């Protein structure tokens, strides 16, 4: 991720949950808020309710890859947290990607929607 850093601190996540905008689908919930900087910051949350470590890490890797592939289309200066939902466990990559990108567009973080690179 070129222009993105990680959200790691608990108070940063809490601030985003309480004061940020959110959009939800059956696969994920996306929270976003302007951060006043030039870079985006990303946090990914996968609950232990979704499965063991292998399952959670697979979902986390997929969400980070979706973000990475669309990173240059995102407006800079946002904090973004993606929270996986139970159906993301059973979804394939394309369904999850379409869901997350539509949520980012709904929140106004995704500026341009173009070709997804032929994955589909």
C-alpha positions in Angstrom: 0.0 0.0 0.0 1.7 3.1 -1.3 -0.3 6.0 0.2 -1.9 4.2 3.2 -0.7 3.6 6.7 -2.3 1.3 9.3 -4.7 2.2 12.1 -3.5 0.4 15.2 -4.6 2.1 18.3 -7.9 1.3 20.0 -8.9 5.0 20.5 -8.5 5.6 16.8 -10.9 2.8 16.0 -13.4 4.0 18.7 -13.3 7.5 17.4 -14.1 6.3 13.9 -17.0 4.1 15.1 -18.5 6.9 17.1 -18.0 9.9 14.9 -17.4 8.5 11.4 -19.9 7.8 8.6 -20.8 4.1 7.9 -22.3 1.9 5.3 -23.2 -1.7 5.6 -23.8 -4.7 3.3 -24.2 -8.4 4.0 -20.5 -9.0 3.7 -18.9 -6.0 5.5 -19.4 -2.6 7.3 -17.2 0.3 6.3 -16.6 3.3 8.5 -14.8 6.4 7.3 -13.9 9.9 8.5 -11.6 12.7 7.3 -8.3 12.6 9.1 -6.9 16.0 8.1 -3.8 14.5 6.5 -2.6 13.6 3.0 -2.6 9.9 3.5 -5.3 7.4 4.1 -5.2 5.1 7.2 -6.7 1.6 7.0 -7.9 -0.7 9.8 -9.4 -4.2 9.2 -11.5 -5.9 11.9 -12.4 -9.6 11.8 -14.2 -11.0 14.9 -13.3 -14.3 16.5 -16.9 -15.3 15.9 -16.1 -15.8 12.3 -13.8 -18.7 12.9 -10.3 -19.7 13.8 -7.1 -17.9 13.0 -6.8 -19.4 9.5 -10.3 -18.2 8.5 -9.9 -14.8 10.0 -6.5 -14.2 8.4 -7.9 -15.3 5.0 -10.7 -12.7 5.3 -8.3 -10.1 6.5 -5.9 -10.7 3.6 -8.8 -10.5 1.1 -10.0 -7.2 2.5 -6.5 -5.7 2.4 -6.0 -6.9 -1.1 -9.3 -5.3 -2.2 -8.2 -2.1 -0.7 -4.7 -2.2 -2.2 -6.1 -2.8 -5.7 -8.4 0.2 -5.5 -6.1 2.4 -3.5 -5.2 4.9 -6.4 -9.0 5.5 -6.9 -9.6 6.6 -3.3 -9.7 10.2 -2.1 -6.7 10.8 0.1 -7.1 12.1 3.7 -9.5 9.5 5.1 -9.4 7.0 8.0 -11.2 3.8 6.8 -12.1 0.7 8.9 -13.5 -2.4 7.3 -15.4 -4.7 9.6 -16.0 -8.2 8.2 -19.5 -9.8 8.7 -20.3 -13.5 9.0 -21.3 -13.9 5.3 -17.8 -12.8 4.2 -16.6 -16.1 5.4 -18.5 -18.0 2.7 -18.1 -15.4 -0.1 -15.7 -15.5 -2.9 -13.3 -12.7 -3.7 -15.4 -11.1 -6.4 -18.5 -10.8 -4.3 -16.5 -9.4 -1.4 -14.7 -6.9 -3.7 -18.0 -5.7 -5.3 -19.5 -5.2 -1.9 -16.6 -3.3 -0.4 -16.2 -1.1 -3.4 -19.9 -0.2 -3.5 -19.7 0.8 0.2 -16.6 3.0 -0.4 -18.4 4.6 -3.3 -21.6 5.2 -1.2 -19.5 6.9 1.5 -17.8 9.2 -1.1 -14.3 7.8 -0.6 -14.0 6.0 -3.9 -13.7 8.7 -6.6 -13.7 6.7 -9.8 -15.1 3.3 -10.5 -13.3 1.6 -13.4 -12.2 -1.7 -14.6 -11.4 -4.2 -11.8 -8.4 -5.6 -13.7 -10.2 -8.6 -15.4 -10.9 -10.5 -12.2 -14.3 -11.9 -12.6 
